C-alpha cells in the first residue's frame, strides 16, 4: 500500500517550503503551478492540489488525512522534517490516527487501518 488521500488542498504563502516538506515526508511529486497559483499534486493529479495563497490575501491551510501503512514511521519522518504533534496517537480499536502540524503551520492527519483479528 502506498500512502494516499482522496482529495485535499494545501494553501500556503511558501509553495517551495511546502513542496519540500510534503515531498520528503510522503514521497509526493508536484506538477507545475497554473495561472492563479494552483498546481496538482502527483504526476496525473492524485486528488490534491497546492495553492500559492499570496494571490488571494495569503494564509495557510490544509485539511486532509493521509492513509499510511506504518503510522509510527510516518510520524517519525514528519517530525524529523519539522512537524509537531497536535493530537497524540489515538487507537480507537479500528484505526490509529494522529493530527500533526507541518513547519508552515498547516494541520493534517495521518491514519492507519488496524489488522482485524
TORLO-544811 format. One record per residue: residue in three letters; x negated, y, z of N, C-alpha, C, O in turn; residue number from 1. Coordinates in steps of 0.05 Angstrom, whole numbers. Each point is the difference from the previous one (the first is absolute). Last residue first. Layout:
<pt rest="ALA" n_east="X" n_north="Y" n_up="Z" ca_east="X" ca_north="Y" ca_up="Z" c_east="X" c_north="Y" c_up="Z" o_east="X" o_north="Y" o_up="Z" nr="NUM"/>
...
This chain:
<pt rest="UNK" n_east="168" n_north="-181" n_up="279" ca_east="-5" ca_north="-29" ca_up="7" c_east="25" c_north="-16" c_up="-3" o_east="-1" o_north="-24" o_up="5" nr="117"/>
<pt rest="UNK" n_east="-35" n_north="118" n_up="-55" ca_east="22" ca_north="-12" ca_up="16" c_east="-6" c_north="-29" c_up="4" o_east="-4" o_north="-15" o_up="-19" nr="116"/>
<pt rest="UNK" n_east="-61" n_north="104" n_up="0" ca_east="6" ca_north="-27" ca_up="-8" c_east="21" c_north="-12" c_up="19" o_east="-3" o_north="0" o_up="24" nr="115"/>
<pt rest="UNK" n_east="-4" n_north="106" n_up="-43" ca_east="-10" ca_north="-21" ca_up="17" c_east="7" c_north="-27" c_up="-12" o_east="22" o_north="-3" o_up="-11" nr="114"/>
<pt rest="UNK" n_east="-41" n_north="103" n_up="-38" ca_east="19" ca_north="-21" ca_up="6" c_east="-13" c_north="-21" c_up="19" o_east="-23" o_north="-6" o_up="-3" nr="113"/>
<pt rest="UNK" n_east="-6" n_north="111" n_up="-3" ca_east="-7" ca_north="-27" ca_up="-9" c_east="22" c_north="-20" c_up="8" o_east="10" o_north="1" o_up="23" nr="112"/>
<pt rest="UNK" n_east="-34" n_north="116" n_up="-37" ca_east="14" ca_north="-23" ca_up="12" c_east="-8" c_north="-26" c_up="-12" o_east="-9" o_north="-1" o_up="-23" nr="111"/>
<pt rest="UNK" n_east="-9" n_north="118" n_up="35" ca_east="-9" ca_north="-25" ca_up="-12" c_east="14" c_north="-22" c_up="15" o_east="5" o_north="1" o_up="24" nr="110"/>
<pt rest="UNK" n_east="11" n_north="114" n_up="-41" ca_east="2" ca_north="-25" ca_up="15" c_east="-13" c_north="-23" c_up="-16" o_east="0" o_north="0" o_up="-24" nr="109"/>
<pt rest="UNK" n_east="-12" n_north="116" n_up="35" ca_east="9" ca_north="-23" ca_up="-16" c_east="1" c_north="-25" c_up="17" o_east="-12" o_north="-1" o_up="22" nr="108"/>
<pt rest="UNK" n_east="-7" n_north="119" n_up="-23" ca_east="8" ca_north="-24" ca_up="15" c_east="10" c_north="-21" c_up="-19" o_east="14" o_north="6" o_up="-19" nr="107"/>
<pt rest="UNK" n_east="-85" n_north="82" n_up="8" ca_east="24" ca_north="-14" ca_up="-10" c_east="4" c_north="-25" c_up="17" o_east="-18" o_north="-16" o_up="6" nr="106"/>
<pt rest="UNK" n_east="-58" n_north="81" n_up="0" ca_east="23" ca_north="4" ca_up="17" c_east="26" c_north="-14" c_up="-9" o_east="21" o_north="4" o_up="13" nr="105"/>
<pt rest="UNK" n_east="-115" n_north="-8" n_up="-47" ca_east="13" ca_north="24" ca_up="-9" c_east="25" c_north="7" c_up="16" o_east="13" o_north="21" o_up="-5" nr="104"/>
<pt rest="UNK" n_east="-67" n_north="-102" n_up="16" ca_east="-16" ca_north="23" ca_up="8" c_east="13" c_north="27" c_up="-8" o_east="-9" o_north="21" o_up="9" nr="103"/>
<pt rest="UNK" n_east="77" n_north="-102" n_up="9" ca_east="-24" ca_north="2" ca_up="-15" c_east="-16" c_north="26" c_up="7" o_east="11" o_north="16" o_up="15" nr="102"/>
<pt rest="UNK" n_east="56" n_north="-79" n_up="46" ca_east="-1" ca_north="27" ca_up="-12" c_east="-27" c_north="1" c_up="-15" o_east="-21" o_north="-5" o_up="12" nr="101"/>
<pt rest="UNK" n_east="94" n_north="-80" n_up="21" ca_east="-26" ca_north="13" ca_up="1" c_east="2" c_north="28" c_up="-12" o_east="20" o_north="7" o_up="-12" nr="100"/>
<pt rest="UNK" n_east="45" n_north="-94" n_up="55" ca_east="-1" ca_north="25" ca_up="-14" c_east="-28" c_north="12" c_up="4" o_east="-10" o_north="0" o_up="22" nr="99"/>
<pt rest="UNK" n_east="47" n_north="-108" n_up="-21" ca_east="-11" ca_north="23" ca_up="14" c_east="3" c_north="24" c_up="-17" o_east="3" o_north="-2" o_up="-25" nr="98"/>
<pt rest="UNK" n_east="29" n_north="-112" n_up="36" ca_east="-2" ca_north="25" ca_up="-13" c_east="-12" c_north="21" c_up="18" o_east="-1" o_north="-3" o_up="24" nr="97"/>
<pt rest="UNK" n_east="33" n_north="-110" n_up="-44" ca_east="-18" ca_north="18" ca_up="15" c_east="0" c_north="26" c_up="-14" o_east="-1" o_north="0" o_up="-25" nr="96"/>
<pt rest="UNK" n_east="83" n_north="-78" n_up="25" ca_east="-22" ca_north="14" ca_up="-13" c_east="-18" c_north="13" c_up="21" o_east="8" o_north="4" o_up="23" nr="95"/>
<pt rest="UNK" n_east="61" n_north="-61" n_up="5" ca_east="2" ca_north="-7" ca_up="-28" c_east="-24" c_north="12" c_up="-15" o_east="-11" o_north="-12" o_up="-19" nr="94"/>
<pt rest="UNK" n_east="19" n_north="26" n_up="113" ca_east="8" ca_north="-28" ca_up="-3" c_east="0" c_north="-9" c_up="-29" o_east="-4" o_north="-24" o_up="-6" nr="93"/>
<pt rest="UNK" n_east="-26" n_north="110" n_up="38" ca_east="29" ca_north="-1" ca_up="6" c_east="11" c_north="-29" c_up="-3" o_east="24" o_north="-4" o_up="0" nr="92"/>
<pt rest="UNK" n_east="-119" n_north="61" n_up="20" ca_east="8" ca_north="-26" ca_up="-10" c_east="30" c_north="-2" c_up="7" o_east="7" o_north="-3" o_up="24" nr="91"/>
<pt rest="UNK" n_east="-82" n_north="89" n_up="-37" ca_east="25" ca_north="-11" ca_up="12" c_east="5" c_north="-27" c_up="-13" o_east="-3" o_north="-4" o_up="-24" nr="90"/>
<pt rest="UNK" n_east="-81" n_north="84" n_up="38" ca_east="9" ca_north="-24" ca_up="-13" c_east="24" c_north="-12" c_up="15" o_east="-2" o_north="-4" o_up="24" nr="89"/>
<pt rest="UNK" n_east="-12" n_north="109" n_up="-9" ca_east="-17" ca_north="-25" ca_up="2" c_east="14" c_north="-24" c_up="-13" o_east="24" o_north="0" o_up="-4" nr="88"/>
<pt rest="UNK" n_east="-14" n_north="103" n_up="-26" ca_east="16" ca_north="-20" ca_up="15" c_east="-17" c_north="-25" c_up="2" o_east="-8" o_north="-11" o_up="-21" nr="87"/>
<pt rest="UNK" n_east="-37" n_north="83" n_up="-13" ca_east="23" ca_north="15" ca_up="10" c_east="17" c_north="-18" c_up="17" o_east="8" o_north="7" o_up="22" nr="86"/>
<pt rest="UNK" n_east="-118" n_north="-9" n_up="-54" ca_east="25" ca_north="-14" ca_up="5" c_east="21" c_north="19" c_up="12" o_east="-5" o_north="14" o_up="19" nr="85"/>
<pt rest="UNK" n_east="-77" n_north="11" n_up="-91" ca_east="5" ca_north="-5" ca_up="29" c_east="27" c_north="-12" c_up="3" o_east="18" o_north="2" o_up="-18" nr="84"/>
<pt rest="UNK" n_east="-101" n_north="9" n_up="-66" ca_east="28" ca_north="-1" ca_up="10" c_east="1" c_north="-2" c_up="31" o_east="-20" o_north="-9" o_up="12" nr="83"/>
<pt rest="UNK" n_east="-61" n_north="8" n_up="-73" ca_east="9" ca_north="25" ca_up="12" c_east="29" c_north="1" c_up="10" o_east="8" o_north="21" o_up="10" nr="82"/>
<pt rest="UNK" n_east="-65" n_north="-95" n_up="-49" ca_east="3" ca_north="21" ca_up="-20" c_east="12" c_north="26" c_up="10" o_east="6" o_north="18" o_up="-15" nr="81"/>
<pt rest="UNK" n_east="-15" n_north="-96" n_up="70" ca_east="-27" ca_north="6" ca_up="-10" c_east="0" c_north="23" c_up="-20" o_east="-19" o_north="15" o_up="-1" nr="80"/>
<pt rest="UNK" n_east="102" n_north="-48" n_up="29" ca_east="-13" ca_north="14" ca_up="22" c_east="-29" c_north="8" c_up="-8" o_east="-8" o_north="23" o_up="5" nr="79"/>
<pt rest="UNK" n_east="56" n_north="-77" n_up="-65" ca_east="12" ca_north="26" ca_up="1" c_east="-14" c_north="17" c_up="22" o_east="-5" o_north="24" o_up="-5" nr="78"/>
<pt rest="UNK" n_east="-20" n_north="-114" n_up="-1" ca_east="-10" ca_north="15" ca_up="-23" c_east="11" c_north="28" c_up="0" o_east="-15" o_north="19" o_up="-4" nr="77"/>
<pt rest="UNK" n_east="47" n_north="-77" n_up="72" ca_east="-28" ca_north="5" ca_up="3" c_east="-12" c_north="17" c_up="-23" o_east="-14" o_north="19" o_up="5" nr="76"/>
<pt rest="UNK" n_east="103" n_north="-49" n_up="-12" ca_east="-2" ca_north="21" ca_up="21" c_east="-29" c_north="7" c_up="5" o_east="-7" o_north="23" o_up="2" nr="75"/>
<pt rest="UNK" n_east="23" n_north="-95" n_up="-60" ca_east="9" ca_north="25" ca_up="-12" c_east="-2" c_north="23" c_up="20" o_east="-10" o_north="22" o_up="-7" nr="74"/>
<pt rest="UNK" n_east="-7" n_north="-109" n_up="37" ca_east="-22" ca_north="9" ca_up="-17" c_east="7" c_north="27" c_up="-13" o_east="-17" o_north="17" o_up="-2" nr="73"/>
<pt rest="UNK" n_east="85" n_north="-57" n_up="54" ca_east="-23" ca_north="8" ca_up="17" c_east="-23" c_north="10" c_up="-17" o_east="-13" o_north="20" o_up="8" nr="72"/>
<pt rest="UNK" n_east="90" n_north="-56" n_up="-52" ca_east="4" ca_north="27" ca_up="11" c_east="-23" c_north="9" c_up="18" o_east="-7" o_north="24" o_up="-1" nr="71"/>
<pt rest="UNK" n_east="22" n_north="-90" n_up="-84" ca_east="-16" ca_north="-1" ca_up="25" c_east="1" c_north="27" c_up="13" o_east="-17" o_north="17" o_up="-5" nr="70"/>
<pt rest="UNK" n_east="65" n_north="-31" n_up="-75" ca_east="-3" ca_north="-28" ca_up="8" c_east="-15" c_north="-4" c_up="26" o_east="3" o_north="-21" o_up="13" nr="69"/>
<pt rest="UNK" n_east="64" n_north="106" n_up="-45" ca_east="-28" ca_north="-10" ca_up="-1" c_east="0" c_north="-29" c_up="8" o_east="18" o_north="-10" o_up="14" nr="68"/>
<pt rest="UNK" n_east="50" n_north="99" n_up="-46" ca_east="0" ca_north="-27" ca_up="9" c_east="-28" c_north="-11" c_up="-5" o_east="-10" o_north="1" o_up="-22" nr="67"/>
<pt rest="UNK" n_east="44" n_north="102" n_up="38" ca_east="-16" ca_north="-17" ca_up="-16" c_east="1" c_north="-28" c_up="12" o_east="-8" o_north="-4" o_up="23" nr="66"/>
<pt rest="UNK" n_east="73" n_north="98" n_up="-20" ca_east="-12" ca_north="-23" ca_up="14" c_east="-15" c_north="-16" c_up="-20" o_east="9" o_north="-4" o_up="-23" nr="65"/>
<pt rest="UNK" n_east="25" n_north="115" n_up="30" ca_east="-2" ca_north="-26" ca_up="-13" c_east="-10" c_north="-21" c_up="19" o_east="-13" o_north="6" o_up="21" nr="64"/>
<pt rest="UNK" n_east="18" n_north="105" n_up="-36" ca_east="19" ca_north="-18" ca_up="13" c_east="0" c_north="-26" c_up="-15" o_east="11" o_north="-2" o_up="-22" nr="63"/>
<pt rest="UNK" n_east="-66" n_north="103" n_up="33" ca_east="-1" ca_north="-27" ca_up="-11" c_east="20" c_north="-17" c_up="16" o_east="0" o_north="1" o_up="25" nr="62"/>
<pt rest="UNK" n_east="-45" n_north="109" n_up="-39" ca_east="21" ca_north="-19" ca_up="8" c_east="-6" c_north="-27" c_up="-12" o_east="-13" o_north="-2" o_up="-21" nr="61"/>
<pt rest="UNK" n_east="-24" n_north="115" n_up="31" ca_east="-7" ca_north="-29" ca_up="-2" c_east="23" c_north="-17" c_up="10" o_east="12" o_north="6" o_up="21" nr="60"/>
<pt rest="UNK" n_east="-32" n_north="104" n_up="-61" ca_east="12" ca_north="-20" ca_up="19" c_east="-9" c_north="-28" c_up="-7" o_east="-8" o_north="-6" o_up="-22" nr="59"/>
<pt rest="UNK" n_east="22" n_north="100" n_up="-43" ca_east="-17" ca_north="-15" ca_up="18" c_east="15" c_north="-20" c_up="17" o_east="24" o_north="-4" o_up="-3" nr="58"/>
<pt rest="UNK" n_east="10" n_north="64" n_up="-71" ca_east="-2" ca_north="11" ca_up="27" c_east="-16" c_north="-15" c_up="20" o_east="-1" o_north="8" o_up="24" nr="57"/>
<pt rest="UNK" n_east="13" n_north="-32" n_up="-117" ca_east="27" ca_north="3" ca_up="11" c_east="-1" c_north="9" c_up="29" o_east="17" o_north="-7" o_up="16" nr="56"/>
<pt rest="UNK" n_east="-96" n_north="-11" n_up="-70" ca_east="18" ca_north="14" ca_up="-18" c_east="28" c_north="5" c_up="10" o_east="15" o_north="14" o_up="-13" nr="55"/>
<pt rest="UNK" n_east="-82" n_north="-66" n_up="60" ca_east="-7" ca_north="28" ca_up="0" c_east="17" c_north="17" c_up="-18" o_east="4" o_north="24" o_up="5" nr="54"/>
<pt rest="UNK" n_east="-3" n_north="-123" n_up="12" ca_east="21" ca_north="18" ca_up="10" c_east="-7" c_north="30" c_up="0" o_east="16" o_north="17" o_up="8" nr="53"/>
<pt rest="UNK" n_east="-37" n_north="-112" n_up="-62" ca_east="-16" ca_north="22" ca_up="10" c_east="19" c_north="22" c_up="8" o_east="12" o_north="14" o_up="-17" nr="52"/>
<pt rest="UNK" n_east="9" n_north="-121" n_up="12" ca_east="8" ca_north="27" ca_up="-9" c_east="-18" c_north="20" c_up="13" o_east="-2" o_north="2" o_up="25" nr="51"/>
<pt rest="UNK" n_east="13" n_north="-114" n_up="-50" ca_east="-15" ca_north="19" ca_up="15" c_east="6" c_north="28" c_up="-11" o_east="-3" o_north="4" o_up="-24" nr="50"/>
<pt rest="UNK" n_east="57" n_north="-108" n_up="23" ca_east="-12" ca_north="24" ca_up="-13" c_east="-14" c_north="17" c_up="20" o_east="5" o_north="0" o_up="24" nr="49"/>
<pt rest="UNK" n_east="43" n_north="-108" n_up="-46" ca_east="-9" ca_north="22" ca_up="17" c_east="-13" c_north="22" c_up="-15" o_east="-9" o_north="-3" o_up="-22" nr="48"/>
<pt rest="UNK" n_east="39" n_north="-85" n_up="-11" ca_east="22" ca_north="9" ca_up="17" c_east="-8" c_north="22" c_up="19" o_east="14" o_north="6" o_up="19" nr="47"/>
<pt rest="UNK" n_east="-75" n_north="-44" n_up="-80" ca_east="10" ca_north="-22" ca_up="17" c_east="22" c_north="9" c_up="18" o_east="4" o_north="-11" o_up="21" nr="46"/>
<pt rest="UNK" n_east="-62" n_north="36" n_up="-118" ca_east="19" ca_north="11" ca_up="20" c_east="12" c_north="-23" c_up="16" o_east="14" o_north="-17" o_up="-11" nr="45"/>
<pt rest="UNK" n_east="-82" n_north="3" n_up="-52" ca_east="26" ca_north="3" ca_up="-14" c_east="20" c_north="13" c_up="19" o_east="24" o_north="1" o_up="-7" nr="44"/>
<pt rest="UNK" n_east="-112" n_north="-9" n_up="40" ca_east="-4" ca_north="3" ca_up="-28" c_east="26" c_north="4" c_up="-16" o_east="1" o_north="18" o_up="-17" nr="43"/>
<pt rest="UNK" n_east="-8" n_north="16" n_up="119" ca_east="-2" ca_north="-26" ca_up="-14" c_east="-2" c_north="5" c_up="-30" o_east="10" o_north="20" o_up="-10" nr="42"/>
<pt rest="UNK" n_east="35" n_north="55" n_up="62" ca_east="-20" ca_north="-16" ca_up="13" c_east="1" c_north="-28" c_up="-12" o_east="22" o_north="-12" o_up="-2" nr="41"/>
<pt rest="UNK" n_east="5" n_north="114" n_up="-40" ca_east="9" ca_north="-26" ca_up="9" c_east="-24" c_north="-15" c_up="13" o_east="-23" o_north="4" o_up="-7" nr="40"/>
<pt rest="UNK" n_east="40" n_north="106" n_up="2" ca_east="-13" ca_north="-23" ca_up="-13" c_east="10" c_north="-26" c_up="12" o_east="6" o_north="-1" o_up="24" nr="39"/>
<pt rest="UNK" n_east="11" n_north="118" n_up="-30" ca_east="10" ca_north="-26" ca_up="9" c_east="-14" c_north="-22" c_up="-16" o_east="-1" o_north="1" o_up="-24" nr="38"/>
<pt rest="UNK" n_east="-3" n_north="101" n_up="16" ca_east="-16" ca_north="-11" ca_up="21" c_east="10" c_north="-27" c_up="11" o_east="-5" o_north="-6" o_up="23" nr="37"/>
<pt rest="UNK" n_east="33" n_north="70" n_up="-97" ca_east="16" ca_north="0" ca_up="24" c_east="-15" c_north="-13" c_up="23" o_east="10" o_north="1" o_up="23" nr="36"/>
<pt rest="UNK" n_east="-35" n_north="-35" n_up="-118" ca_east="8" ca_north="28" ca_up="6" c_east="19" c_north="0" c_up="24" o_east="17" o_north="-18" o_up="3" nr="35"/>
<pt rest="UNK" n_east="-73" n_north="-67" n_up="2" ca_east="15" ca_north="12" ca_up="-22" c_east="5" c_north="30" c_up="7" o_east="-6" o_north="9" o_up="22" nr="34"/>
<pt rest="UNK" n_east="-75" n_north="-80" n_up="9" ca_east="21" ca_north="18" ca_up="10" c_east="13" c_north="13" c_up="-25" o_east="-13" o_north="11" o_up="-17" nr="33"/>
<pt rest="UNK" n_east="-34" n_north="-111" n_up="14" ca_east="-5" ca_north="29" ca_up="-2" c_east="24" c_north="16" c_up="11" o_east="23" o_north="-9" o_up="-1" nr="32"/>
<pt rest="UNK" n_east="-36" n_north="-87" n_up="44" ca_east="2" ca_north="10" ca_up="-27" c_east="-6" c_north="30" c_up="-1" o_east="-2" o_north="12" o_up="21" nr="31"/>
<pt rest="UNK" n_east="-33" n_north="-89" n_up="52" ca_east="17" ca_north="23" ca_up="-4" c_east="-1" c_north="9" c_up="-29" o_east="-22" o_north="3" o_up="-11" nr="30"/>
<pt rest="UNK" n_east="5" n_north="-96" n_up="81" ca_east="-11" ca_north="17" ca_up="-21" c_east="21" c_north="22" c_up="-5" o_east="24" o_north="-3" o_up="6" nr="29"/>
<pt rest="UNK" n_east="-48" n_north="-65" n_up="86" ca_east="18" ca_north="11" ca_up="-21" c_east="-15" c_north="17" c_up="-20" o_east="-21" o_north="11" o_up="6" nr="28"/>
<pt rest="UNK" n_east="-5" n_north="-63" n_up="79" ca_east="-9" ca_north="-8" ca_up="-27" c_east="17" c_north="11" c_up="-22" o_east="0" o_north="-11" o_up="-22" nr="27"/>
<pt rest="UNK" n_east="6" n_north="26" n_up="121" ca_east="17" ca_north="-21" ca_up="-12" c_east="-10" c_north="-9" c_up="-27" o_east="12" o_north="-19" o_up="-11" nr="26"/>
<pt rest="UNK" n_east="-63" n_north="83" n_up="66" ca_east="14" ca_north="-16" ca_up="20" c_east="16" c_north="-24" c_up="-13" o_east="-1" o_north="-22" o_up="10" nr="25"/>
<pt rest="UNK" n_east="-46" n_north="87" n_up="-65" ca_east="-18" ca_north="-17" ca_up="15" c_east="14" c_north="-18" c_up="20" o_east="-7" o_north="-23" o_up="3" nr="24"/>
<pt rest="UNK" n_east="59" n_north="84" n_up="-55" ca_east="-15" ca_north="-17" ca_up="-18" c_east="-18" c_north="-19" c_up="15" o_east="-1" o_north="-24" o_up="-6" nr="23"/>
<pt rest="UNK" n_east="46" n_north="92" n_up="54" ca_east="18" ca_north="-22" ca_up="-7" c_east="-14" c_north="-20" c_up="-20" o_east="5" o_north="-24" o_up="2" nr="22"/>
<pt rest="UNK" n_east="-56" n_north="102" n_up="25" ca_east="9" ca_north="-16" ca_up="23" c_east="16" c_north="-24" c_up="-8" o_east="-6" o_north="-23" o_up="8" nr="21"/>
<pt rest="UNK" n_east="-21" n_north="83" n_up="-76" ca_east="-23" ca_north="-14" ca_up="12" c_east="9" c_north="-17" c_up="23" o_east="-9" o_north="-23" o_up="2" nr="20"/>
<pt rest="UNK" n_east="73" n_north="78" n_up="-43" ca_east="-7" ca_north="-22" ca_up="-17" c_east="-24" c_north="-16" c_up="11" o_east="-1" o_north="-24" o_up="-2" nr="19"/>
<pt rest="UNK" n_east="27" n_north="102" n_up="48" ca_east="21" ca_north="-20" ca_up="2" c_east="-7" c_north="-24" c_up="-17" o_east="3" o_north="-23" o_up="9" nr="18"/>
<pt rest="UNK" n_east="-59" n_north="98" n_up="-13" ca_east="-3" ca_north="-13" ca_up="25" c_east="20" c_north="-23" c_up="3" o_east="-6" o_north="-21" o_up="11" nr="17"/>
<pt rest="UNK" n_east="13" n_north="75" n_up="-87" ca_east="-25" ca_north="-15" ca_up="-1" c_east="-4" c_north="-15" c_up="26" o_east="-7" o_north="-24" o_up="-1" nr="16"/>
<pt rest="UNK" n_east="82" n_north="84" n_up="-8" ca_east="3" ca_north="-25" ca_up="-14" c_east="-25" c_north="-17" c_up="-1" o_east="1" o_north="-25" o_up="1" nr="15"/>
<pt rest="UNK" n_east="39" n_north="104" n_up="60" ca_east="-27" ca_north="-9" ca_up="-6" c_east="2" c_north="-27" c_up="-14" o_east="-6" o_north="-21" o_up="13" nr="14"/>
<pt rest="UNK" n_east="82" n_north="67" n_up="20" ca_east="-15" ca_north="23" ca_up="-11" c_east="-28" c_north="-8" c_up="-8" o_east="-15" o_north="17" o_up="-10" nr="13"/>
<pt rest="UNK" n_east="107" n_north="-82" n_up="15" ca_east="-25" ca_north="9" ca_up="13" c_east="-11" c_north="25" c_up="-14" o_east="4" o_north="4" o_up="-24" nr="12"/>
<pt rest="UNK" n_east="79" n_north="-90" n_up="30" ca_east="-5" ca_north="28" ca_up="-6" c_east="-24" c_north="10" c_up="15" o_east="-3" o_north="-5" o_up="24" nr="11"/>
<pt rest="UNK" n_east="48" n_north="-94" n_up="-57" ca_east="-19" ca_north="14" ca_up="18" c_east="-3" c_north="28" c_up="-10" o_east="-8" o_north="5" o_up="-23" nr="10"/>
<pt rest="UNK" n_east="82" n_north="-92" n_up="13" ca_east="-11" ca_north="25" ca_up="-11" c_east="-18" c_north="12" c_up="22" o_east="7" o_north="1" o_up="23" nr="9"/>
<pt rest="UNK" n_east="43" n_north="-103" n_up="-56" ca_east="-8" ca_north="20" ca_up="20" c_east="-10" c_north="24" c_up="-14" o_east="-6" o_north="1" o_up="-24" nr="8"/>
<pt rest="UNK" n_east="49" n_north="-110" n_up="12" ca_east="-4" ca_north="27" ca_up="-11" c_east="-5" c_north="19" c_up="23" o_east="10" o_north="-3" o_up="22" nr="7"/>
<pt rest="UNK" n_east="-21" n_north="-93" n_up="-13" ca_east="20" ca_north="2" ca_up="-21" c_east="-1" c_north="26" c_up="-14" o_east="-2" o_north="1" o_up="-25" nr="6"/>
<pt rest="UNK" n_east="-85" n_north="-50" n_up="70" ca_east="24" ca_north="14" ca_up="9" c_east="19" c_north="0" c_up="-24" o_east="-8" o_north="-6" o_up="-22" nr="5"/>
<pt rest="UNK" n_east="-88" n_north="-56" n_up="54" ca_east="18" ca_north="14" ca_up="-18" c_east="23" c_north="14" c_up="15" o_east="6" o_north="-6" o_up="23" nr="4"/>
<pt rest="UNK" n_east="-103" n_north="-65" n_up="-24" ca_east="14" ca_north="21" ca_up="16" c_east="17" c_north="16" c_up="-19" o_east="-9" o_north="9" o_up="-21" nr="3"/>
<pt rest="UNK" n_east="-11" n_north="-110" n_up="-4" ca_east="-14" ca_north="25" ca_up="1" c_east="17" c_north="20" c_up="16" o_east="24" o_north="-3" o_up="1" nr="2"/>
<pt rest="UNK" n_east="-34" n_north="-111" n_up="-3" ca_east="17" ca_north="24" ca_up="0" c_east="-18" c_north="25" c_up="0" o_east="-20" o_north="1" o_up="14" nr="1"/>
